[in-house]
């Protein structure tokens, strides 16, 4: 068994097109609040070959420090975007993007809308006239969260039914 430090890169080296995609993907996720290196790691795991990558393969492909990749993978596994697994007789960890993760995460987040709706309802109660101009900012959020709580489950059900063979 080779040590993790001398592990050969399996599969082809990343292409410039793949690396450009990875960087663009990372920038999009960064605008959504994720650390850029976590976005790079997720982007790489979307396009890499083989789809299961070891820590060193990811570090190699992204030409990044072990510390930044370690932090990125910890974030992604904690968030549920990435699975970490081992193989019998092999001490290495393998990372993959979880299949169908976005619908699953969206379904989990749908429960947040009840809390957000209750919170914005409290905000509306601060105003003498919840329908008035002063309450417009809170009311806009409240109405959006009520709408999302109502619509998101049906949207996800439709996604599931359209994806079934």
C-alpha positions as CSV (number, residue, x, y, z in Angstrom):
1,X,0.0,0.0,0.0
2,X,1.4,3.4,-0.9
3,X,1.4,6.1,1.7
4,X,-0.9,9.1,1.3
5,X,2.1,11.4,0.7
6,X,3.3,9.3,-2.3
7,X,-0.1,8.6,-3.7
8,X,-0.1,8.7,-7.5
9,X,-2.7,10.9,-9.2
10,X,-5.3,8.6,-10.7
11,X,-7.1,9.6,-13.8
12,X,-6.2,12.4,-16.2
13,X,-4.9,15.7,-15.0
14,X,-7.4,18.5,-14.9
15,X,-7.9,20.3,-18.2
16,X,-7.9,24.1,-18.5
17,X,-11.6,24.0,-19.3
18,X,-12.3,21.9,-16.1
19,X,-10.2,24.3,-14.0
20,X,-12.0,27.3,-15.6
21,X,-15.4,25.7,-14.7
22,X,-14.1,25.0,-11.1
23,X,-13.1,28.6,-10.7
24,X,-16.4,30.0,-12.1
25,X,-18.4,27.6,-9.9
26,X,-16.4,28.7,-6.9
27,X,-17.1,32.3,-7.6
28,X,-20.8,31.7,-7.8
29,X,-20.8,29.8,-4.5
30,X,-18.7,32.5,-3.0
31,X,-21.3,35.1,-3.9
32,X,-23.8,32.9,-2.1
33,X,-21.7,33.0,1.1
34,X,-19.4,29.9,0.8
35,X,-15.7,30.2,1.1
36,X,-14.1,30.1,-2.4
37,X,-11.9,27.0,-1.7
38,X,-15.0,25.0,-0.7
39,X,-16.6,26.1,-4.0
40,X,-13.5,25.0,-5.8
41,X,-13.5,21.6,-4.1
42,X,-17.2,21.1,-4.9
43,X,-16.7,22.2,-8.5
44,X,-13.8,19.8,-8.9
45,X,-15.9,16.9,-7.5
46,X,-18.6,17.7,-10.0
47,X,-16.3,17.3,-13.1
48,X,-13.4,15.1,-11.9
49,X,-12.5,11.6,-13.3
50,X,-12.8,9.3,-11.4
51,X,-15.7,10.8,-9.5
52,X,-14.3,9.5,-6.2
53,X,-11.2,11.6,-5.2
54,X,-8.8,11.2,-2.4
55,X,-7.6,14.2,-0.4
56,X,-4.3,14.3,-2.2
57,X,-6.0,14.0,-5.6
58,X,-8.1,17.0,-4.8
59,X,-5.1,19.0,-3.5
60,X,-3.1,18.0,-6.6
61,X,-5.9,18.9,-9.1
62,X,-6.6,22.3,-7.4
63,X,-3.0,23.1,-6.8
64,X,-4.0,24.1,-3.3
65,X,-2.5,23.8,0.2
66,X,-3.5,20.8,2.3
67,X,-4.8,23.1,5.0
68,X,-7.2,24.9,2.6
69,X,-8.4,21.6,1.1
70,X,-8.9,20.1,4.6
71,X,-11.0,23.1,5.7
72,X,-13.0,23.0,2.4
73,X,-13.8,19.3,2.7
74,X,-14.7,19.6,6.3
75,X,-17.1,22.4,5.4
76,X,-18.6,20.4,2.5
77,X,-19.0,17.2,4.5
78,X,-20.6,19.1,7.4
79,X,-23.0,20.8,5.0
80,X,-23.9,17.5,3.5
81,X,-22.7,18.3,0.0
82,X,-19.9,15.8,0.0
83,X,-19.7,12.2,1.2
84,X,-16.5,10.8,2.7
85,X,-16.0,7.0,2.5
86,X,-13.3,4.4,2.7
87,X,-12.7,1.2,0.8
88,X,-11.9,-2.2,2.3
89,X,-8.2,-2.6,2.7
90,X,-7.5,1.0,1.9
91,X,-6.8,3.6,4.6
92,X,-7.5,6.6,2.3
93,X,-10.7,8.6,2.4
94,X,-12.6,9.1,-0.8
95,X,-14.8,12.2,-1.4
96,X,-17.7,12.4,-3.8
97,X,-20.5,14.9,-4.4
98,X,-23.7,13.5,-3.0
99,X,-26.2,12.6,-5.7
100,X,-29.3,14.7,-5.7
101,X,-27.9,16.9,-2.9
102,X,-29.6,20.2,-4.0
103,X,-33.2,18.9,-3.9
104,X,-32.4,17.2,-0.6
105,X,-30.9,20.4,0.9
106,X,-33.8,22.5,-0.4
107,X,-36.3,20.1,1.1
108,X,-34.5,20.5,4.5
109,X,-34.4,24.2,4.2
110,X,-38.1,24.4,3.4
111,X,-38.8,23.9,7.2
112,X,-37.0,27.2,7.8
113,X,-39.9,29.1,6.2
114,X,-42.2,28.5,9.1
115,X,-39.7,30.1,11.5
116,X,-39.1,33.0,9.1
117,X,-42.8,33.5,8.7
118,X,-43.3,33.6,12.4
119,X,-40.5,36.0,12.9
120,X,-41.7,38.4,10.2
121,X,-45.2,38.2,11.6
122,X,-43.7,39.4,14.9
123,X,-42.1,42.2,12.9
124,X,-45.5,43.2,11.4
125,X,-47.0,43.4,14.9
126,X,-44.5,46.2,15.7
127,X,-46.5,48.5,13.4
128,X,-49.8,50.3,14.2
129,X,-50.8,49.6,10.6
130,X,-49.2,46.3,9.2
131,X,-50.6,47.2,5.8
132,X,-49.1,50.7,5.8
133,X,-46.0,52.1,4.2
134,X,-43.9,51.9,7.3
135,X,-44.4,48.1,7.5
136,X,-43.7,47.5,3.7
137,X,-40.2,46.1,4.1
138,X,-41.3,43.5,6.7
139,X,-44.5,42.8,4.9
140,X,-42.7,42.1,1.7
141,X,-40.4,39.5,3.4
142,X,-43.4,38.0,5.3
143,X,-45.4,37.5,2.2
144,X,-42.4,36.0,0.3
145,X,-41.8,33.5,3.1
146,X,-45.5,32.6,3.3
147,X,-45.4,32.0,-0.5
148,X,-42.2,30.0,-0.3
149,X,-43.5,27.8,2.5
150,X,-46.6,27.1,0.4
151,X,-44.9,26.6,-3.0
152,X,-41.6,24.9,-2.3
153,X,-43.0,21.5,-1.4
154,X,-45.0,21.3,-4.5
155,X,-42.1,22.5,-6.6
156,X,-39.9,19.8,-5.1
157,X,-42.5,17.1,-5.7
158,X,-42.8,18.2,-9.3
159,X,-39.0,18.0,-9.7
160,X,-39.1,14.4,-8.3
161,X,-41.9,13.3,-10.5
162,X,-40.2,14.7,-13.6
163,X,-37.0,13.0,-12.8
164,X,-38.5,9.6,-12.2
165,X,-38.0,7.1,-15.1
